[in-house]
């Protein structure tokens, strides 16, 4: 397998020659693998950009400050091309050959599931912000933790939101892509039934699905009050809305279960996307603040300045994973190199503390999921996704029932 860490790392380190000496050996190396080519390259690049932004911030200050001394950050990474076996192999190589000090997580449930087994085998903490399938937290691993809440928690957050609507809806239709994000649909259906909602339609479609006319026609005649959707891709949301407009079908609310770049969604869909609700764990309008990046709007600004695009929940979640590991190292006063005992101490520190960050409160449960806060519901208003639930983060009054097509 071709190692890309040196080639990409060379380009990356050129920007840091001023604050960091190229000959410096006192550093902390963080290793990870992620898809930089293939069908999930977009997500992989966003994760890489977030890690690079954090590393640039730290190295611009001379490195991570531990007991009065600064240690530059080095990123060592590989392109796993979206292949779980490659991902696992690269993580093993990072540990046994590259001998990185610590790990960061990749993106995608299947990839992170495979990599987490390697991290557990070698006793390396793995903090992910790019995967949150319930099965990741059901492994009983000591070393896997995530800045994201479990998928089932996000689904329950959507149900809690629906229960607060007035008039309260009673019927829902559920559709989603037949990929790992569709686990949100599974969890939502289960939570909906247990909360007294009537699920009058449930359907999962293949990833390349484009026949929304037929699916939505079947749903339309059943008159659901709520349409819950986990499409997995932005282009599928656009296809769904085009079909809904063509059929003149609009329930009282359309709720997206997450898995999308919310800011991209708001900026791309225009008037057709107006009033959509979506579950997420982060948008820049939230009142969160912490060390390293400052507030949520501060992170948005520095990210936009670097990449000329706004960050979404994915970028915020993975950047906060790096921040939290940094904060734990500083709290412990642990300088490199790290042995097995040092990594165990790091895991104990991560589990024992709550961390306030630009991403919000991060507190890891026994299973490794972030229990620090509940999901946020946003509504698309203009070209922005604005928090409307829960009340403590609410920015504007929500619109419900939403306007039908003819009155927009």
C-alpha atoms as a printed R data frame, in Angstrom:
    type eleno elety resid chain resno       x      y      z
1   ATOM     1    CA   UNK     A     1   0.000  0.000  0.000
2   ATOM     2    CA   UNK     A     2   1.293  3.444 -0.825
3   ATOM     3    CA   UNK     A     3   1.915  5.588  2.193
4   ATOM     4    CA   UNK     A     4   0.620  9.114  1.619
5   ATOM     5    CA   UNK     A     5   1.503 10.520  5.033
6   ATOM     6    CA   UNK     A     6   4.889 11.840  3.911
7   ATOM     7    CA   UNK     A     7   3.726 13.401  0.645
8   ATOM     8    CA   UNK     A     8   0.687 15.097  2.084
9   ATOM     9    CA   UNK     A     9   2.481 15.804  5.339
10  ATOM    10    CA   UNK     A    10   5.253 17.579  3.420
11  ATOM    11    CA   UNK     A    11   2.781 19.977  1.856
12  ATOM    12    CA   UNK     A    12   1.120 20.379  5.242
13  ATOM    13    CA   UNK     A    13   4.310 21.114  7.181
14  ATOM    14    CA   UNK     A    14   5.528 23.747  4.712
15  ATOM    15    CA   UNK     A    15   3.012 26.137  6.244
16  ATOM    16    CA   UNK     A    16   4.477 25.622  9.706
17  ATOM    17    CA   UNK     A    17   8.185 26.187  9.164
18  ATOM    18    CA   UNK     A    18   8.074 29.606 10.835
19  ATOM    19    CA   UNK     A    19   6.735 28.559 14.268
20  ATOM    20    CA   UNK     A    20   8.161 25.040 14.204
21  ATOM    21    CA   UNK     A    21  11.693 23.942 13.492
22  ATOM    22    CA   UNK     A    22  11.785 21.221 10.861
23  ATOM    23    CA   UNK     A    23  14.465 19.426 12.862
24  ATOM    24    CA   UNK     A    24  12.463 19.383 16.091
25  ATOM    25    CA   UNK     A    25  12.055 15.884 17.564
26  ATOM    26    CA   UNK     A    26  10.056 16.748 20.690
27  ATOM    27    CA   UNK     A    27   6.592 16.389 19.194
28  ATOM    28    CA   UNK     A    28   3.337 14.479 19.602
29  ATOM    29    CA   UNK     A    29   2.306 12.430 16.591
30  ATOM    30    CA   UNK     A    30  -1.370 11.676 15.922
31  ATOM    31    CA   UNK     A    31  -2.239  8.938 13.435
32  ATOM    32    CA   UNK     A    32  -5.419  8.161 11.528
33  ATOM    33    CA   UNK     A    33  -6.770  6.746  8.276
34  ATOM    34    CA   UNK     A    34  -9.702  8.110  6.303
35  ATOM    35    CA   UNK     A    35 -11.167  8.026  2.763
36  ATOM    36    CA   UNK     A    36  -9.480 10.639  0.580
37  ATOM    37    CA   UNK     A    37 -10.451  8.874 -2.650
38  ATOM    38    CA   UNK     A    38 -13.574  6.936 -3.563
39  ATOM    39    CA   UNK     A    39 -17.248  7.610 -2.920
40  ATOM    40    CA   UNK     A    40 -16.688  8.983  0.604
41  ATOM    41    CA   UNK     A    41 -13.751 11.246 -0.257
42  ATOM    42    CA   UNK     A    42 -15.802 14.369  0.450
43  ATOM    43    CA   UNK     A    43 -16.384 13.385  4.076
44  ATOM    44    CA   UNK     A    44 -12.772 12.276  4.417
45  ATOM    45    CA   UNK     A    45 -11.445 15.596  3.155
46  ATOM    46    CA   UNK     A    46 -13.636 17.506  5.610
47  ATOM    47    CA   UNK     A    47 -12.293 15.430  8.492
48  ATOM    48    CA   UNK     A    48  -8.717 15.969  7.332
49  ATOM    49    CA   UNK     A    49  -9.283 19.710  7.012
50  ATOM    50    CA   UNK     A    50 -10.630 19.875 10.570
51  ATOM    51    CA   UNK     A    51  -7.618 18.012 11.981
52  ATOM    52    CA   UNK     A    52  -5.239 20.198  9.984
53  ATOM    53    CA   UNK     A    53  -6.918 23.342 11.268
54  ATOM    54    CA   UNK     A    54  -6.486 22.158 14.861
55  ATOM    55    CA   UNK     A    55  -2.841 21.216 14.230
56  ATOM    56    CA   UNK     A    56  -2.183 24.596 12.605
57  ATOM    57    CA   UNK     A    57  -3.727 26.376 15.574
58  ATOM    58    CA   UNK     A    58  -1.573 24.432 18.030
59  ATOM    59    CA   UNK     A    59   1.622 24.703 16.024
60  ATOM    60    CA   UNK     A    60   1.051 28.409 15.503
61  ATOM    61    CA   UNK     A    61   1.346 28.684 19.284
62  ATOM    62    CA   UNK     A    62   4.454 26.503 19.341
63  ATOM    63    CA   UNK     A    63   2.655 23.248 20.100
64  ATOM    64    CA   UNK     A    64   0.604 21.720 22.920
65  ATOM    65    CA   UNK     A    65   1.636 23.188 26.264
66  ATOM    66    CA   UNK     A    66   2.365 20.473 28.852
67  ATOM    67    CA   UNK     A    67   4.035 21.399 32.133
68  ATOM    68    CA   UNK     A    68   5.599 24.552 30.737
69  ATOM    69    CA   UNK     A    69   6.941 22.988 27.536
70  ATOM    70    CA   UNK     A    70   5.355 23.037 24.092
71  ATOM    71    CA   UNK     A    71   5.168 19.961 21.880
72  ATOM    72    CA   UNK     A    72   4.420 20.447 18.161
73  ATOM    73    CA   UNK     A    73   1.662 18.363 16.582
74  ATOM    74    CA   UNK     A    74   2.468 15.974 13.752
75  ATOM    75    CA   UNK     A    75  -0.314 14.338 11.714
76  ATOM    76    CA   UNK     A    76   0.429 10.963 10.125
77  ATOM    77    CA   UNK     A    77  -2.367  9.648  7.925
78  ATOM    78    CA   UNK     A    78  -3.324  7.279  5.114
79  ATOM    79    CA   UNK     A    79  -6.033  7.073  2.479
80  ATOM    80    CA   UNK     A    80  -8.109  3.980  3.281
81  ATOM    81    CA   UNK     A    81 -10.254  4.542  0.149
82  ATOM    82    CA   UNK     A    82 -13.384  3.705  2.107
83  ATOM    83    CA   UNK     A    83 -12.256  0.081  2.604
84  ATOM    84    CA   UNK     A    84 -12.671 -1.231  6.187
85  ATOM    85    CA   UNK     A    85  -9.890 -3.810  5.773
86  ATOM    86    CA   UNK     A    86  -7.492 -1.165  4.487
87  ATOM    87    CA   UNK     A    87  -8.471  1.117  7.334
88  ATOM    88    CA   UNK     A    88  -7.754 -1.545  9.942
89  ATOM    89    CA   UNK     A    89  -4.430 -2.354  8.268
90  ATOM    90    CA   UNK     A    90  -3.365  1.270  8.218
91  ATOM    91    CA   UNK     A    91  -4.231  1.779 11.885
92  ATOM    92    CA   UNK     A    92  -2.148 -1.280 12.742
93  ATOM    93    CA   UNK     A    93   0.713  0.164 10.703
94  ATOM    94    CA   UNK     A    94   0.386  3.518 12.449
95  ATOM    95    CA   UNK     A    95   0.783  1.777 15.803
96  ATOM    96    CA   UNK     A    96   3.384 -0.898 15.025
97  ATOM    97    CA   UNK     A    97   5.494  0.683 12.249
98  ATOM    98    CA   UNK     A    98   5.014  4.435 12.433
99  ATOM    99    CA   UNK     A    99   4.772  4.210 16.222
100 ATOM   100    CA   UNK     A   100   2.538  7.257 16.529
101 ATOM   101    CA   UNK     A   101   1.943  8.556 20.022
102 ATOM   102    CA   UNK     A   102  -1.851  8.694 19.810
103 ATOM   103    CA   UNK     A   103  -4.740  8.108 17.431
104 ATOM   104    CA   UNK     A   104  -7.594 10.142 16.005
105 ATOM   105    CA   UNK     A   105 -10.693  8.609 14.427
106 ATOM   106    CA   UNK     A   106 -11.641  8.460 10.766
107 ATOM   107    CA   UNK     A   107 -15.137  8.806  9.337
108 ATOM   108    CA   UNK     A   108 -17.942  6.358  8.533
109 ATOM   109    CA   UNK     A   109 -19.431  3.666 10.740
110 ATOM   110    CA   UNK     A   110 -17.948  0.672  8.886
111 ATOM   111    CA   UNK     A   111 -14.469  2.171  8.728
112 ATOM   112    CA   UNK     A   112 -14.392  3.301 12.339
113 ATOM   113    CA   UNK     A   113 -15.855 -0.015 13.498
114 ATOM   114    CA   UNK     A   114 -12.975 -1.840 11.831
115 ATOM   115    CA   UNK     A   115 -10.324  0.582 13.079
116 ATOM   116    CA   UNK     A   116 -11.648  0.607 16.649
117 ATOM   117    CA   UNK     A   117 -10.931 -3.119 16.954
118 ATOM   118    CA   UNK     A   118  -7.264 -2.407 16.213
119 ATOM   119    CA   UNK     A   119  -7.159  0.441 18.722
120 ATOM   120    CA   UNK     A   120  -8.633 -1.856 21.372
121 ATOM   121    CA   UNK     A   121  -6.148 -4.620 20.553
122 ATOM   122    CA   UNK     A   122  -3.172 -2.332 21.211
123 ATOM   123    CA   UNK     A   123  -4.719 -0.261 24.007
124 ATOM   124    CA   UNK     A   124  -4.705  3.014 22.087
125 ATOM   125    CA   UNK     A   125  -7.437  5.557 22.866
126 ATOM   126    CA   UNK     A   126  -9.425  6.370 19.713
127 ATOM   127    CA   UNK     A   127 -11.591  9.494 19.813
128 ATOM   128    CA   UNK     A   128 -13.919  9.741 16.835
129 ATOM   129    CA   UNK     A   129 -16.207 12.517 15.672
130 ATOM   130    CA   UNK     A   130 -17.141 10.847 12.405
131 ATOM   131    CA   UNK     A   131 -19.205  7.802 13.418
132 ATOM   132    CA   UNK     A   132 -21.974  7.126 15.923
133 ATOM   133    CA   UNK     A   133 -23.790  3.903 15.060
134 ATOM   134    CA   UNK     A   134 -25.131  2.261 18.219
135 ATOM   135    CA   UNK     A   135 -23.155 -0.883 17.417
136 ATOM   136    CA   UNK     A   136 -19.907  1.056 17.851
137 ATOM   137    CA   UNK     A   137 -20.845  1.612 21.484
138 ATOM   138    CA   UNK     A   138 -22.132 -1.913 22.051
139 ATOM   139    CA   UNK     A   139 -18.734 -3.579 21.593
140 ATOM   140    CA   UNK     A   140 -17.717 -3.227 25.224
141 ATOM   141    CA   UNK     A   141 -14.458 -1.564 24.199
142 ATOM   142    CA   UNK     A   142 -12.450  0.444 26.699
143 ATOM   143    CA   UNK     A   143 -10.575  2.500 24.098
144 ATOM   144    CA   UNK     A   144 -13.294  3.750 21.731
145 ATOM   145    CA   UNK     A   145 -15.041  7.038 22.534
146 ATOM   146    CA   UNK     A   146 -16.886  9.576 20.405
147 ATOM   147    CA   UNK     A   147 -17.748 13.253 20.627
148 ATOM   148    CA   UNK     A   148 -21.046 12.296 18.964
149 ATOM   149    CA   UNK     A   149 -24.063 10.936 20.778
150 ATOM   150    CA   UNK     A   150 -25.466  7.577 19.741
151 ATOM   151    CA   UNK     A   151 -27.737  7.390 16.706
152 ATOM   152    CA   UNK     A   152 -30.575  6.257 18.946
153 ATOM   153    CA   UNK     A   153 -30.121  9.400 21.056
154 ATOM   154    CA   UNK     A   154 -30.503 11.561 17.955
155 ATOM   155    CA   UNK     A   155 -33.657  9.692 16.979
156 ATOM   156    CA   UNK     A   156 -35.082 10.131 20.482
157 ATOM   157    CA   UNK     A   157 -34.257 13.834 20.277
158 ATOM   158    CA   UNK     A   158 -36.409 14.082 17.148
159 ATOM   159    CA   UNK     A   159 -39.273 12.327 18.942
160 ATOM   160    CA   UNK     A   160 -38.972 14.657 21.944
161 ATOM   161    CA   UNK     A   161 -39.196 17.590 19.540
162 ATOM   162    CA   UNK     A   162 -42.310 16.233 17.812
163 ATOM   163    CA   UNK     A   163 -44.009 15.735 21.165
164 ATOM   164    CA   UNK     A   164 -43.609 19.469 21.873
165 ATOM   165    CA   UNK     A   165 -45.274 20.621 18.633
166 ATOM   166    CA   UNK     A   166 -48.707 22.214 18.815
167 ATOM   167    CA   UNK     A   167 -50.984 20.801 17.632
168 ATOM   168    CA   UNK     A   168 -49.171 17.585 18.477
169 ATOM   169    CA   UNK     A   169 -48.898 15.258 15.452
170 ATOM   170    CA   UNK     A   170 -49.913 11.618 15.751
171 ATOM   171    CA   UNK     A   171 -48.925 10.031 12.423
172 ATOM   172    CA   UNK     A   172 -45.497  9.745 10.790
173 ATOM   173    CA   UNK     A   173 -44.024  8.289  7.606
174 ATOM   174    CA   UNK     A   174 -40.375  7.190  7.630
175 ATOM   175    CA   UNK     A   175 -38.092  6.822  4.599
176 ATOM   176    CA   UNK     A   176 -34.328  6.599  4.305
177 ATOM   177    CA   UNK     A   177 -31.304  5.397  2.405
178 ATOM   178    CA   UNK     A   178 -30.422  1.722  2.772
179 ATOM   179    CA   UNK     A   179 -26.967  2.463  4.198
180 ATOM   180    CA   UNK     A   180 -25.580  2.762  7.705
181 ATOM   181    CA   UNK     A   181 -27.235  6.159  8.287
182 ATOM   182    CA   UNK     A   182 -30.588  4.384  7.804
183 ATOM   183    CA   UNK     A   183 -30.017  3.089 11.338
184 ATOM   184    CA   UNK     A   184 -31.434  6.477 12.296
185 ATOM   185    CA   UNK     A   185 -34.686  5.379 10.624
186 ATOM   186    CA   UNK     A   186 -34.661  2.107 12.568
187 ATOM   187    CA   UNK     A   187 -34.103  3.942 15.840
188 ATOM   188    CA   UNK     A   188 -36.672  6.620 14.991
189 ATOM   189    CA   UNK     A   189 -39.364  4.078 14.163
190 ATOM   190    CA   UNK     A   190 -38.761  2.253 17.432
191 ATOM   191    CA   UNK     A   191 -38.831  5.479 19.448
192 ATOM   192    CA   UNK     A   192 -41.920  6.730 17.602
193 ATOM   193    CA   UNK     A   193 -43.925  3.584 18.328
194 ATOM   194    CA   UNK     A   194 -42.890  3.522 21.987
195 ATOM   195    CA   UNK     A   195 -43.928  7.188 22.294
196 ATOM   196    CA   UNK     A   196 -47.406  6.594 20.903
197 ATOM   197    CA   UNK     A   197 -46.971  7.814 17.326
198 ATOM   198    CA   UNK     A   198 -48.519  5.797 14.515
199 ATOM   199    CA   UNK     A   199 -45.983  4.880 11.811
200 ATOM   200    CA   UNK     A   200 -48.179  4.643  8.723
201 ATOM   201    CA   UNK     A   201 -45.358  4.100  6.200
202 ATOM   202    CA   UNK     A   202 -41.796  2.781  6.540
203 ATOM   203    CA   UNK     A   203 -39.461  2.307  3.579
204 ATOM   204    CA   UNK     A   204 -35.712  2.154  2.945
205 ATOM   205    CA   UNK     A   205 -34.346  2.676 -0.560
206 ATOM   206    CA   UNK     A   206 -30.972  1.762 -2.147
207 ATOM   207    CA   UNK     A   207 -28.145  4.351 -2.181
208 ATOM   208    CA   UNK     A   208 -28.551  5.183 -5.900
209 ATOM   209    CA   UNK     A   209 -32.322  5.495 -5.628
210 ATOM   210    CA   UNK     A   210 -33.963  8.241 -7.727
211 ATOM   211    CA   UNK     A   211 -37.621  7.205 -8.098
212 ATOM   212    CA   UNK     A   212 -39.135  9.450 -5.449
213 ATOM   213    CA   UNK     A   213 -42.334  9.978 -7.435
214 ATOM   214    CA   UNK     A   214 -43.508  6.426 -6.757
215 ATOM   215    CA   UNK     A   215 -42.472  6.358 -3.088
216 ATOM   216    CA   UNK     A   216 -43.958  9.745 -2.266
217 ATOM   217    CA   UNK     A   217 -47.177  8.991 -4.148
218 ATOM   218    CA   UNK     A   218 -47.688  5.979 -1.879
219 ATOM   219    CA   UNK     A   219 -47.060  8.149  1.170
220 ATOM   220    CA   UNK     A   220 -49.182 11.090  0.032
221 ATOM   221    CA   UNK     A   221 -52.436  9.095 -0.053
222 ATOM   222    CA   UNK     A   222 -51.853  8.055  3.576
223 ATOM   223    CA   UNK     A   223 -51.774 11.717  4.718
224 ATOM   224    CA   UNK     A   224 -48.995 11.574  7.336
225 ATOM   225    CA   UNK     A   225 -48.598 14.650  9.484
226 ATOM   226    CA   UNK     A   226 -44.819 14.198  9.693
227 ATOM   227    CA   UNK     A   227 -42.373 12.901  7.081
228 ATOM   228    CA   UNK     A   228 -39.131 11.717  8.697
229 ATOM   229    CA   UNK     A   229 -36.248 11.301  6.242
230 ATOM   230    CA   UNK     A   230 -32.666 10.041  6.444
231 ATOM   231    CA   UNK     A   231 -31.552 10.289  2.798
232 ATOM   232    CA   UNK     A   232 -27.808 10.087  3.384
233 ATOM   233    CA   UNK     A   233 -26.844 12.485  0.570
234 ATOM   234    CA   UNK     A   234 -27.648 16.068 -0.368
235 ATOM   235    CA   UNK     A   235 -28.610 15.143 -3.931
236 ATOM   236    CA   UNK     A   236 -31.241 12.744 -2.570
237 ATOM   237    CA   UNK     A   237 -32.810 15.540 -0.523
238 ATOM   238    CA   UNK     A   238 -32.992 17.651 -3.670
239 ATOM   239    CA   UNK     A   239 -34.578 14.783 -5.594
240 ATOM   240    CA   UNK     A   240 -37.103 14.205 -2.838
241 ATOM   241    CA   UNK     A   241 -38.120 17.874 -2.704
242 ATOM   242    CA   UNK     A   242 -38.476 18.084 -6.478
243 ATOM   243    CA   UNK     A   243 -40.826 15.095 -6.400
244 ATOM   244    CA   UNK     A   244 -42.812 16.550 -3.489
245 ATOM   245    CA   UNK     A   245 -43.236 19.838 -5.330
246 ATOM   246    CA   UNK     A   246 -44.310 18.033 -8.490
247 ATOM   247    CA   UNK     A   247 -46.903 16.062 -6.508
248 ATOM   248    CA   UNK     A   248 -47.941 19.136 -4.504
249 ATOM   249    CA   UNK     A   249 -47.314 17.124 -1.362
250 ATOM   250    CA   UNK     A   250 -46.288 18.803  1.877
251 ATOM   251    CA   UNK     A   251 -47.100 17.349  5.317
252 ATOM   252    CA   UNK     A   252 -47.169 19.520  8.415
253 ATOM   253    CA   UNK     A   253 -43.396 19.057  8.783
254 ATOM   254    CA   UNK     A   254 -40.481 17.301  7.105
255 ATOM   255    CA   UNK     A   255 -37.767 16.264  9.566
256 ATOM   256    CA   UNK     A   256 -34.300 15.186  8.407
257 ATOM   257    CA   UNK     A   257 -32.634 12.766 10.785
258 ATOM   258    CA   UNK     A   258 -29.134 14.141 10.246
259 ATOM   259    CA   UNK     A   259 -26.175 12.724  8.340
260 ATOM   260    CA   UNK     A   260 -25.982 15.781  6.082
261 ATOM   261    CA   UNK     A   261 -23.935 18.953  5.976
262 ATOM   262    CA   UNK     A   262 -26.674 21.197  7.338
263 ATOM   263    CA   UNK     A   263 -25.079 24.441  6.166
264 ATOM   264    CA   UNK     A   264 -24.653 23.065  2.634
265 ATOM   265    CA   UNK     A   265 -28.271 21.990  2.733
266 ATOM   266    CA   UNK     A   266 -29.522 25.466  3.626
267 ATOM   267    CA   UNK     A   267 -27.295 27.183  1.074
268 ATOM   268    CA   UNK     A   268 -28.100 24.781 -1.785
269 ATOM   269    CA   UNK     A   269 -31.821 24.074 -1.593
270 ATOM   270    CA   UNK     A   270 -33.079 27.656 -1.682
271 ATOM   271    CA   UNK     A   271 -36.831 28.226 -1.409
272 ATOM   272    CA   UNK     A   272 -37.608 24.536 -1.921
273 ATOM   273    CA   UNK     A   273 -35.760 23.695  1.270
274 ATOM   274    CA   UNK     A   274 -37.431 26.394  3.340
275 ATOM   275    CA   UNK     A   275 -38.887 25.258  6.671
276 ATOM   276    CA   UNK     A   276 -37.271 21.810  6.644
277 ATOM   277    CA   UNK     A   277 -36.358 20.625 10.137
278 ATOM   278    CA   UNK     A   278 -33.127 18.723 10.750
279 ATOM   279    CA   UNK     A   279 -31.485 17.057 13.739
280 ATOM   280    CA   UNK     A   280 -27.863 17.909 14.332
281 ATOM   281    CA   UNK     A   281 -25.360 18.196 17.159
282 ATOM   282    CA   UNK     A   282 -23.773 21.463 16.104
283 ATOM   283    CA   UNK     A   283 -24.292 24.648 14.124
284 ATOM   284    CA   UNK     A   284 -22.266 27.811 14.514
285 ATOM   285    CA   UNK     A   285 -25.181 29.770 16.010
286 ATOM   286    CA   UNK     A   286 -25.095 27.699 19.216
287 ATOM   287    CA   UNK     A   287 -23.928 29.362 22.467
288 ATOM   288    CA   UNK     A   288 -21.001 27.021 23.116
289 ATOM   289    CA   UNK     A   289 -17.514 28.103 24.190
290 ATOM   290    CA   UNK     A   290 -14.267 26.522 25.364
291 ATOM   291    CA   UNK     A   291 -10.458 26.496 25.122
292 ATOM   292    CA   UNK     A   292  -8.456 26.423 21.867
293 ATOM   293    CA   UNK     A   293 -11.046 27.740 19.379
294 ATOM   294    CA   UNK     A   294 -13.173 29.922 21.647
295 ATOM   295    CA   UNK     A   295 -16.875 30.046 20.774
296 ATOM   296    CA   UNK     A   296 -18.875 28.192 18.131
297 ATOM   297    CA   UNK     A   297 -18.984 31.345 15.933
298 ATOM   298    CA   UNK     A   298 -15.210 31.754 16.446
299 ATOM   299    CA   UNK     A   299 -14.615 28.239 15.106
300 ATOM   300    CA   UNK     A   300 -16.861 28.987 12.144
301 ATOM   301    CA   UNK     A   301 -14.889 32.143 11.352
302 ATOM   302    CA   UNK     A   302 -11.425 30.595 11.580
303 ATOM   303    CA   UNK     A   303 -12.542 27.579  9.547
304 ATOM   304    CA   UNK     A   304 -14.067 29.787  6.854
305 ATOM   305    CA   UNK     A   305 -10.939 31.936  6.715
306 ATOM   306    CA   UNK     A   306  -8.815 28.830  6.140
307 ATOM   307    CA   UNK     A   307 -11.009 26.926  3.659
308 ATOM   308    CA   UNK     A   308 -13.504 29.472  2.268
309 ATOM   309    CA   UNK     A   309 -16.432 27.331  3.330
310 ATOM   310    CA   UNK     A   310 -18.373 27.042  6.557
311 ATOM   311    CA   UNK     A   311 -17.937 23.977  8.768
312 ATOM   312    CA   UNK     A   312 -20.753 21.579  9.550
313 ATOM   313    CA   UNK     A   313 -21.346 19.237 12.451
314 ATOM   314    CA   UNK     A   314 -18.820 16.722 11.079
315 ATOM   315    CA   UNK     A   315 -15.930 19.174 11.066
316 ATOM   316    CA   UNK     A   316 -16.856 20.497 14.500
317 ATOM   317    CA   UNK     A   317 -17.178 17.012 15.979
318 ATOM   318    CA   UNK     A   318 -13.796 15.792 14.740
319 ATOM   319    CA   UNK     A   319 -11.985 19.031 15.620
320 ATOM   320    CA   UNK     A   320 -13.428 18.812 19.121
321 ATOM   321    CA   UNK     A   321 -12.189 15.214 19.367
322 ATOM   322    CA   UNK     A   322  -8.652 16.494 18.845
323 ATOM   323    CA   UNK     A   323  -9.246 19.345 21.296
324 ATOM   324    CA   UNK     A   324 -10.558 17.025 24.012
325 ATOM   325    CA   UNK     A   325  -7.588 14.680 23.728
326 ATOM   326    CA   UNK     A   326  -5.300 17.706 23.958
327 ATOM   327    CA   UNK     A   327  -7.093 19.022 27.060
328 ATOM   328    CA   UNK     A   328  -6.851 15.626 28.752
329 ATOM   329    CA   UNK     A   329  -3.102 15.458 28.057
330 ATOM   330    CA   UNK     A   330  -2.658 18.916 29.520
331 ATOM   331    CA   UNK     A   331  -4.755 18.094 32.572
332 ATOM   332    CA   UNK     A   332  -2.702 14.963 33.195
333 ATOM   333    CA   UNK     A   333   0.568 16.757 32.545
334 ATOM   334    CA   UNK     A   334   1.577 13.823 30.327
335 ATOM   335    CA   UNK     A   335   4.424 14.553 27.933
336 ATOM   336    CA   UNK     A   336   5.578 12.182 25.180
337 ATOM   337    CA   UNK     A   337   6.587  9.446 24.695
338 ATOM   338    CA   UNK     A   338   3.484  7.513 25.804
339 ATOM   339    CA   UNK     A   339   3.502  3.914 26.955
340 ATOM   340    CA   UNK     A   340   0.624  1.622 27.825
341 ATOM   341    CA   UNK     A   341   0.238  3.054 31.310
342 ATOM   342    CA   UNK     A   342   0.205  6.590 29.940
343 ATOM   343    CA   UNK     A   343  -2.553  5.751 27.463
344 ATOM   344    CA   UNK     A   344  -4.591  4.066 30.192
345 ATOM   345    CA   UNK     A   345  -4.250  7.192 32.317
346 ATOM   346    CA   UNK     A   346  -5.427  9.255 29.341
347 ATOM   347    CA   UNK     A   347  -8.532  7.093 28.938
348 ATOM   348    CA   UNK     A   348  -9.318  7.371 32.657
349 ATOM   349    CA   UNK     A   349  -9.012 11.155 32.450
350 ATOM   350    CA   UNK     A   350 -11.270 11.327 29.399
351 ATOM   351    CA   UNK     A   351 -13.955  9.248 31.104
352 ATOM   352    CA   UNK     A   352 -13.718 10.997 34.447
353 ATOM   353    CA   UNK     A   353 -14.155 14.582 33.257
354 ATOM   354    CA   UNK     A   354 -16.552 16.812 31.368
355 ATOM   355    CA   UNK     A   355 -15.051 19.210 28.832
356 ATOM   356    CA   UNK     A   356 -16.534 22.525 27.731
357 ATOM   357    CA   UNK     A   357 -15.689 23.230 24.088
358 ATOM   358    CA   UNK     A   358 -16.865 25.260 21.093
359 ATOM   359    CA   UNK     A   359 -18.747 22.067 20.166
360 ATOM   360    CA   UNK     A   360 -20.610 22.052 23.475
361 ATOM   361    CA   UNK     A   361 -20.211 19.956 26.607
362 ATOM   362    CA   UNK     A   362 -18.463 16.639 26.055
363 ATOM   363    CA   UNK     A   363 -18.886 13.945 28.661
364 ATOM   364    CA   UNK     A   364 -18.208 10.312 27.797
365 ATOM   365    CA   UNK     A   365 -20.536  7.610 29.079
366 ATOM   366    CA   UNK     A   366 -19.364  4.138 30.043
367 ATOM   367    CA   UNK     A   367 -19.982  2.940 26.486
368 ATOM   368    CA   UNK     A   368 -17.929  5.806 25.013
369 ATOM   369    CA   UNK     A   369 -20.782  7.921 23.608
370 ATOM   370    CA   UNK     A   370 -21.027 11.633 24.334
371 ATOM   371    CA   UNK     A   371 -23.751 12.146 26.921
372 ATOM   372    CA   UNK     A   372 -22.979 15.831 27.472
373 ATOM   373    CA   UNK     A   373 -26.037 17.179 25.696
374 ATOM   374    CA   UNK     A   374 -29.029 16.317 23.534
375 ATOM   375    CA   UNK     A   375 -29.341 16.827 19.760
376 ATOM   376    CA   UNK     A   376 -30.431 20.209 18.450
377 ATOM   377    CA   UNK     A   377 -33.293 20.717 15.999
378 ATOM   378    CA   UNK     A   378 -32.737 23.418 13.383
379 ATOM   379    CA   UNK     A   379 -35.118 24.817 10.797
380 ATOM   380    CA   UNK     A   380 -33.956 26.068  7.413
381 ATOM   381    CA   UNK     A   381 -34.759 29.770  7.146
382 ATOM   382    CA   UNK     A   382 -33.371 31.533  4.106
383 ATOM   383    CA   UNK     A   383 -29.818 30.323  3.605
384 ATOM   384    CA   UNK     A   384 -29.302 29.445  7.273
385 ATOM   385    CA   UNK     A   385 -30.070 26.546  9.587
386 ATOM   386    CA   UNK     A   386 -31.416 28.196 12.746
387 ATOM   387    CA   UNK     A   387 -31.765 26.407 16.129
388 ATOM   388    CA   UNK     A   388 -35.409 26.127 17.220
389 ATOM   389    CA   UNK     A   389 -35.244 23.337 19.857
390 ATOM   390    CA   UNK     A   390 -34.589 22.833 22.736
391 ATOM   391    CA   UNK     A   391 -35.532 26.167 24.289
392 ATOM   392    CA   UNK     A   392 -32.108 26.901 25.798
393 ATOM   393    CA   UNK     A   393 -30.568 27.203 22.293
394 ATOM   394    CA   UNK     A   394 -33.629 28.519 20.441
395 ATOM   395    CA   UNK     A   395 -32.875 31.497 18.182
396 ATOM   396    CA   UNK     A   396 -36.243 32.062 16.462
397 ATOM   397    CA   UNK     A   397 -39.802 30.825 16.780
398 ATOM   398    CA   UNK     A   398 -40.334 27.718 14.679
399 ATOM   399    CA   UNK     A   399 -42.831 27.642 11.826
400 ATOM   400    CA   UNK     A   400 -45.309 24.771 12.181
401 ATOM   401    CA   UNK     A   401 -47.329 23.584 10.347
402 ATOM   402    CA   UNK     A   402 -45.098 24.621  7.451
403 ATOM   403    CA   UNK     A   403 -46.551 26.464  4.437
404 ATOM   404    CA   UNK     A   404 -47.775 24.287  1.569
405 ATOM   405    CA   UNK     A   405 -46.138 24.677 -1.829
406 ATOM   406    CA   UNK     A   406 -48.714 27.069 -3.252
407 ATOM   407    CA   UNK     A   407 -48.304 29.599 -0.445
408 ATOM   408    CA   UNK     A   408 -44.516 29.930 -0.393
